[in-house]
Every structure is written in structure tokens, then in C-alpha cells.
């Protein structure tokens, strides 16, 4: 092994999949949904983050007025109103004129059929997901069928390292 300046490179660093999935997980922490926090990160072919998203209320709808309920009258639940993380990230790019052609998306939860259609239409070619919590549901089956028929590759996230990240964003007060 060739050494430069007497040092070897550090080992145990995050690979690209780990880095971008961690980024998606961090994005999910922005969600105000009390039950399910979903995040995503969209990445170019050359590993540049193009966009991120999380599930939440539409722009302009105050979170405190948003119905976060999971049951009850349909129009009183979150389901007809919540914007999924993938839709948030994709529409951000559309609004900025950013092409998603041949990009990949890292999602904390396998996309629903509606988001699958957006992913295909945006030109995203690969989906890397952390959880397939709704595997076997009608929406999940339809999403996979859409991906299979449209040539979008999907795979479960597999981390090579056992990494636990604890993030503390609290500044200590200055003693001066």
C-alpha cells in the first residue's frame, strides 16, 4: 500500500448509499406528521444532491390547522391533503427547472403508486428504499408494477457498516 505523508486513509466512513439514506432520514425529521415521518433525497448520476423532501401540509397551509388524524371522516384526516416527500422533492425541482433525468431517489418508505407515477414521469431511474412497511398492499403492488413496466430499478437499502448516528444541535452557552 502506498502511503502519503505517513498516513493511511480513514476507514469506516459512509458509502454513498449510507450518506444519502442518512440525508433522507434527516429530511424526515422535518415532518409534522405525528404518526409517519417520511423523507427523501434525490441525487444526480454524479452523486450531487438535487432535492430533498418530507411529508407535510401543502405550502401555505398552516401546520396547526392541518388535520393529522388517521381515522374519521375522510375529509377530516390527513390523507386527502398531505403532500408526500417524493412529490415535495420532485415538484421543487420542476419549479426550479432542475432535470431529474437518470437520477436516483433515496426514500425512507417505499413510494405509493401516486408517487411512483411522479418518479417515472420525472425521469428518475432508481429507487433505494429503507422500509417497505406497506408491502403487499394494493398501492404497493401497483407502485412496483409501475416501476417494473417503466424500467425503474428499485432496491432495498443495505448498509455495509453498522453505523449509529446521534445528532445534537444544541450549542453550549459561552462562559464569557
C-alpha positions in Angstrom: 0.0 0.0 0.0 1.4 3.4 -1.0 1.4 5.9 1.8 1.4 9.7 1.5 2.7 11.8 4.3 2.9 8.8 6.6 -0.9 8.4 6.9 -3.4 5.9 5.6 -6.9 7.0 4.7 -9.6 6.7 7.3 -11.8 3.6 7.3 -15.4 3.2 8.4 -16.7 6.3 6.6 -20.1 6.3 5.0 -20.5 5.0 1.5 -22.8 6.9 -0.9 -25.9 4.9 -0.2 -25.4 5.3 3.6 -24.8 9.0 3.2 -27.8 9.7 1.0 -30.1 7.5 3.1 -29.0 9.3 6.2 -29.8 12.5 4.4 -33.3 11.2 3.6 -33.8 10.2 7.3 -32.7 13.7 8.4 -35.2 15.3 6.0 -37.9 13.1 7.5 -37.4 14.8 10.8 -38.9 18.0 9.3 -42.3 16.2 9.0 -45.0 17.4 11.5 -47.0 14.1 11.0 -47.3 12.6 14.5 -47.5 9.0 13.1 -45.4 8.6 10.0 -42.3 10.7 9.1 -41.1 10.1 5.6 -38.1 11.8 3.9 -36.3 11.5 0.6 -33.2 12.7 -1.2 -32.8 12.9 -5.0 -29.3 12.5 -6.3 -27.7 13.0 -9.7 -25.7 10.4 -11.5 -22.5 12.0 -10.2 -23.7 12.0 -6.5 -24.9 15.6 -6.2 -28.0 16.2 -4.1 -30.6 17.7 -6.3 -33.5 17.9 -3.9 -34.9 16.7 -0.6 -38.5 16.4 0.7 -40.6 15.2 3.6 -44.3 14.6 4.0 -46.3 17.6 5.1 -49.0 20.1 4.5 -49.2 21.9 1.2 -47.4 25.3 1.0 -49.5 28.0 2.6 -51.5 25.6 4.9 -50.6 26.4 8.5 -49.5 23.2 10.2 -51.6 23.9 13.3 -54.7 23.9 11.1 -53.8 20.7 9.3 -55.8 17.6 10.1 -53.2 15.0 11.1 -55.8 12.4 12.1 -55.5 8.8 10.6 -59.2 7.9 11.1 -62.6 9.6 10.9 -64.4 11.2 8.0 -62.0 11.2 5.0 -62.0 14.9 4.6 -61.1 15.3 8.3 -58.0 13.1 8.0 -54.6 13.8 6.6 -54.9 11.5 3.6 -56.6 13.8 1.0 -54.3 16.7 1.8 -50.8 15.5 2.8 -48.0 16.0 0.2 -45.7 13.0 0.1 -41.9 13.5 0.5 -41.3 12.4 -3.1 -43.9 14.8 -4.5 -42.4 17.6 -2.5 -38.8 16.9 -3.7 -39.9 16.4 -7.4 -42.1 19.5 -7.6 -39.3 21.6 -6.0 -37.0 20.6 -8.9 -39.8 21.2 -11.5 -40.3 24.7 -10.1 -36.5 25.4 -10.3 -36.1 23.9 -13.7 -33.8 21.1 -12.5 -33.8 18.0 -14.6 -34.1 14.7 -12.7 -33.3 12.6 -15.8 -31.4 9.4 -14.8 -31.3 10.4 -11.1 -31.9 8.2 -8.2 -34.1 8.7 -5.1 -33.5 7.6 -1.6 -36.7 7.2 0.4 -37.3 6.1 4.0 -40.6 4.4 2.9 -41.3 2.6 -0.4 -43.3 5.0 -2.6 -47.0 4.7 -3.1 -48.5 4.3 -6.6 -49.1 8.0 -7.0 -45.5 8.9 -6.1 -44.4 6.0 -8.4 -46.1 7.8 -11.3 -44.3 11.1 -10.5 -41.0 9.3 -10.2 -41.4 7.7 -13.6 -42.6 11.0 -15.2 -39.6 12.9 -13.7 -37.1 10.6 -15.3 -35.8 9.1 -12.0 -34.2 5.7 -12.9 -33.6 4.1 -9.4 -35.4 4.0 -6.1 -33.5 3.0 -3.0 -35.8 2.5 0.0 -35.3 1.9 3.7 -38.6 0.4 4.6 -41.3 -1.5 2.7 -43.8 -1.2 5.6 -46.8 -1.5 3.3 -45.5 -4.4 1.2 -48.4 -6.3 -0.4 -51.0 -3.6 -0.2 -52.8 -2.5 -3.3 -50.9 0.8 -3.6 -47.5 -1.0 -3.1 -48.3 -3.7 -5.7 -49.3 -1.0 -8.2 -46.2 1.0 -7.5 -44.0 -2.0 -8.1 -45.9 -2.8 -11.3 -45.4 0.8 -12.5 -41.7 0.6 -11.8 -41.3 -2.8 -13.4 -43.2 -1.8 -16.6 -41.4 1.6 -16.9 -37.9 0.4 -16.3 -37.3 2.0 -12.9 -35.0 -0.2 -10.8 -35.8 -0.4 -7.1 -33.8 -2.0 -4.3 -33.8 -2.1 -0.5 -31.1 -0.1 1.2 -28.4 -2.4 2.6 -25.8 -0.7 4.8 -22.4 -2.2 4.8 -21.4 -0.7 8.1 -23.2 -0.8 11.4 -23.5 2.9 12.0 -25.5 4.7 14.6 -25.6 8.5 14.3 -26.6 10.7 17.2 -27.0 14.3 16.2 -27.1 17.0 18.8 -27.8 20.5 17.6 -27.6 22.3 21.0 -25.0 24.9 21.4 -23.3 25.3 24.7 -23.6 28.7 26.3 -20.5 30.8 26.2 -18.8 31.2 29.6 -17.9 34.9 28.9 
